Amino acid sequence: MKETATDISAFILEENAMIIISIVTILFTAFFIFMMVRDYRLYLEGNSKRKFRFSNFVKQEQFYLYLILFFCFLIATDLSVLYILIK
């Protein structure tokens, strides 16, 4: 089958969209991880008797973790649909 210029340009645009979505996802996740660490440090400064424990960190930062997981799940489903449409 002969490919036309519009087919190739549409493929390039979809590939660029996948790259942009991936970069935004990485930046969003990095931002929320930074916010989680900052929030937990403020929590530890306010409670001087507390020491860092990973289980306590997860318990204190559940909201951020759920946001990250939900956002990554949405992006993964969108990327999978976009990938299926490209093929």
GUDOMAR-751442 format. One record per atom (N, C-alpha, C): residue number from 1; atom name; x, y, z. Coordinates in pm, whole numbers, plus 50000, padded with zeros to 5 digits. Example, Ala and Ser with C-alpha at 12.3 -4.5 7.8 and 13.67 -1.06 7.14 Angstrom:
REM residues 2
   nr  atom      x      y      z
    1     N  51319  49431  50780
    1    CA  51230  49550  50780
    1     C  51320  49670  50780
    2     N  51285  49775  50708
    2    CA  51367  49894  50714
    2     C  51290  50003  50787
This chain:
REM residues 87
   nr  atom      x      y      z
    1     N  50084  49883  50000
    1    CA  50000  50000  50000
    1     C  50089  50124  50000
    2     N  50050  50221  49925
    2    CA  50129  50343  49911
    2     C  50091  50443  50021
    3     N  50193  50491  50092
    3    CA  50167  50588  50198
    3     C  50174  50728  50141
    4     N  50086  50811  50188
    4    CA  50087  50950  50144
    4     C  50154  51037  50249
    5     N  50176  51160  50214
    5    CA  50242  51253  50306
    5     C  50157  51279  50429
    6     N  50026  51279  50413
    6    CA  49940  51306  50528
    6     C  49943  51191  50628
    7     N  49958  51067  50580
    7    CA  49968  50952  50671
    7     C  50096  50961  50754
    8     N  50205  50995  50690
    8    CA  50332  51005  50760
    8     C  50331  51122  50858
    9     N  50275  51236  50818
    9    CA  50271  51350  50909
    9     C  50179  51324  51028
   10     N  50070  51250  51006
   10    CA  49982  51215  51118
   10     C  50054  51122  51215
   11     N  50134  51029  51162
   11    CA  50210  50938  51247
   11     C  50313  51015  51330
   12     N  50381  51111  51266
   12    CA  50480  51192  51337
   12     C  50413  51273  51446
   13     N  50296  51330  51420
   13    CA  50225  51408  51521
   13     C  50185  51321  51639
   14     N  50141  51198  51613
   14    CA  50101  51109  51722
   14     C  50222  51065  51803
   15     N  50335  51042  51737
   15    CA  50457  51008  51809
   15     C  50500  51124  51899
   16     N  50492  51245  51848
   16    CA  50527  51362  51929
   16     C  50432  51376  52047
   17     N  50305  51346  52026
   17    CA  50208  51354  52135
   17     C  50243  51254  52244
   18     N  50284  51134  52207
   18    CA  50323  51035  52307
   18     C  50445  51080  52386
   19     N  50541  51141  52317
   19    CA  50661  51190  52386
   19     C  50626  51303  52481
   20     N  50543  51395  52438
   20    CA  50502  51508  52523
   20     C  50426  51458  52644
   21     N  50334  51364  52625
   21    CA  50257  51309  52737
   21     C  50351  51239  52836
   22     N  50448  51167  52786
   22    CA  50543  51098  52874
   22     C  50625  51198  52955
   23     N  50670  51305  52892
   23    CA  50749  51407  52962
   23     C  50665  51476  53070
   24     N  50540  51508  53037
   24    CA  50452  51571  53135
   24     C  50427  51477  53253
   25     N  50411  51350  53226
   25    CA  50390  51252  53333
   25     C  50512  51245  53425
   26     N  50630  51243  53367
   26    CA  50752  51238  53448
   26     C  50766  51364  53532
   27     N  50741  51480  53474
   27    CA  50750  51606  53549
   27     C  50646  51612  53660
   28     N  50523  51570  53632
   28    CA  50417  51569  53733
   28     C  50454  51478  53849
   29     N  50504  51359  53817
   29    CA  50542  51265  53922
   29     C  50659  51319  54004
   30     N  50758  51377  53938
   30    CA  50871  51434  54011
   30     C  50827  51548  54102
   31     N  50735  51632  54054
   31    CA  50684  51741  54135
   31     C  50613  51688  54260
   32     N  50530  51587  54244
   32    CA  50458  51534  54360
   32     C  50551  51461  54456
   33     N  50654  51397  54406
   33    CA  50751  51334  54496
   33     C  50824  51442  54576
   34     N  50861  51550  54510
   34    CA  50923  51663  54581
   34     C  50829  51717  54688
   35     N  50702  51733  54656
   35    CA  50605  51784  54754
   35     C  50587  51688  54870
   36     N  50588  51558  54842
   36    CA  50575  51459  54949
   36     C  50691  51468  55046
   37     N  50812  51475  54994
   37    CA  50930  51482  55079
   37     C  50930  51611  55161
   38     N  50895  51721  55098
   38    CA  50890  51850  55167
   38     C  50785  51849  55279
   39     N  50668  51795  55248
   39    CA  50561  51788  55346
   39     C  50601  51699  55464
   40     N  50667  51588  55436
   40    CA  50708  51499  55543
   40     C  50818  51560  55629
   41     N  50908  51636  55565
   41    CA  51011  51706  55643
   41     C  50948  51808  55738
   42     N  50849  51881  55689
   42    CA  50779  51976  55776
   42     C  50709  51904  55891
   43     N  50653  51788  55861
   43    CA  50588  51708  55965
   43     C  50689  51664  56070
   44     N  50807  51621  56027
   44    CA  50909  51577  56123
   44     C  50962  51693  56205
   45     N  50973  51812  56145
   45    CA  51018  51929  56221
   45     C  50916  51966  56328
   46     N  50789  51951  56299
   46    CA  50685  51982  56396
   46     C  50674  51880  56507
   47     N  50710  51757  56478
   47    CA  50707  51648  56577
   47     C  50850  51599  56598
   48     N  50920  51665  56689
   48    CA  51063  51636  56707
   48     C  51088  51496  56764
   49     N  50989  51435  56825
   49    CA  51008  51301  56881
   49     C  51003  51193  56774
   50     N  50947  51226  56660
   50    CA  50935  51129  56550
   50     C  51067  51116  56476
   51     N  51096  50994  56430
   51    CA  51211  50969  56345
   51     C  51158  50918  56212
   52     N  51243  50927  56110
   52    CA  51200  50882  55978
   52     C  51180  50731  55976
   53     N  51063  50692  55934
   53    CA  51030  50552  55909
   53     C  50951  50549  55779
   54     N  50985  50454  55693
   54    CA  50919  50447  55564
   54     C  50770  50421  55579
   55     N  50732  50338  55673
   55    CA  50589  50310  55694
   55     C  50514  50435  55739
   56     N  50577  50515  55824
   56    CA  50516  50640  55869
   56     C  50507  50740  55753
   57     N  50611  50740  55667
   57    CA  50610  50827  55550
   57     C  50493  50792  55458
   58     N  50474  50665  55432
   58    CA  50363  50621  55345
   58     C  50229  50655  55409
   59     N  50220  50637  55539
   59    CA  50094  50668  55608
   59     C  50063  50817  55604
   60     N  50164  50901  55620
   60    CA  50144  51046  55621
   60     C  50117  51101  55481
   61     N  50174  51039  55379
   61    CA  50166  51092  55243
   61     C  50075  51010  55151
   62     N  49975  50945  55209
   62    CA  49884  50863  55131
   62     C  49812  50942  55023
   63     N  49772  51062  55052
   63    CA  49698  51143  54955
   63     C  49780  51165  54829
   64     N  49908  51204  54846
   64    CA  49995  51226  54730
   64     C  50018  51096  54653
   65     N  50037  50986  54726
   65    CA  50058  50858  54660
   65     C  49938  50817  54576
   66     N  49819  50836  54630
   66    CA  49698  50804  54552
   66     C  49685  50894  54430
   67     N  49719  51021  54444
   67    CA  49715  51111  54329
   67     C  49812  51067  54220
   68     N  49932  51032  54260
   68    CA  50032  50988  54162
   68     C  49987  50860  54094
   69     N  49940  50763  54170
   69    CA  49896  50637  54111
   69     C  49778  50656  54018
   70     N  49681  50738  54057
   70    CA  49565  50763  53973
   70     C  49605  50834  53844
   71     N  49691  50935  53855
   71    CA  49736  51008  53737
   71     C  49813  50916  53642
   72     N  49904  50835  53697
   72    CA  49981  50743  53612
   72     C  49890  50638  53547
   73     N  49788  50593  53619
   73    CA  49693  50499  53561
   73     C  49618  50562  53444
   74     N  49573  50685  53461
   74    CA  49503  50754  53352
   74     C  49593  50775  53231
   75     N  49714  50816  53255
   75    CA  49807  50839  53146
   75     C  49842  50707  53076
   76     N  49860  50600  53152
   76    CA  49892  50470  53092
   76     C  49778  50421  53003
   77     N  49654  50440  53047
   77    CA  49542  50398  52963
   77     C  49532  50486  52838
   78     N  49555  50615  52853
   78    CA  49552  50703  52736
   78     C  49663  50670  52638
   79     N  49783  50643  52688
   79    CA  49893  50607  52600
   79     C  49869  50474  52530
   80     N  49810  50380  52602
   80    CA  49782  50250  52539
   80     C  49678  50265  52428
   81     N  49576  50348  52451
   81    CA  49476  50373  52346
   81     C  49540  50444  52228
   82     N  49625  50541  52254
   82    CA  49694  50613  52148
   82     C  49786  50519  52070
   83     N  49854  50430  52141
   83    CA  49942  50333  52075
   83     C  49861  50238  51986
   84     N  49746  50195  52032
   84    CA  49660  50108  51952
   84     C  49611  50180  51828
   85     N  49578  50306  51842
   85    CA  49532  50383  51727
   85     C  49642  50406  51624
   86     N  49766  50415  51669
   86    CA  49877  50433  51576
   86     C  49897  50307  51493
   87     N  49889  50194  51557
   87    CA  49910  50068  51486
   87     C  49794  50042  51399
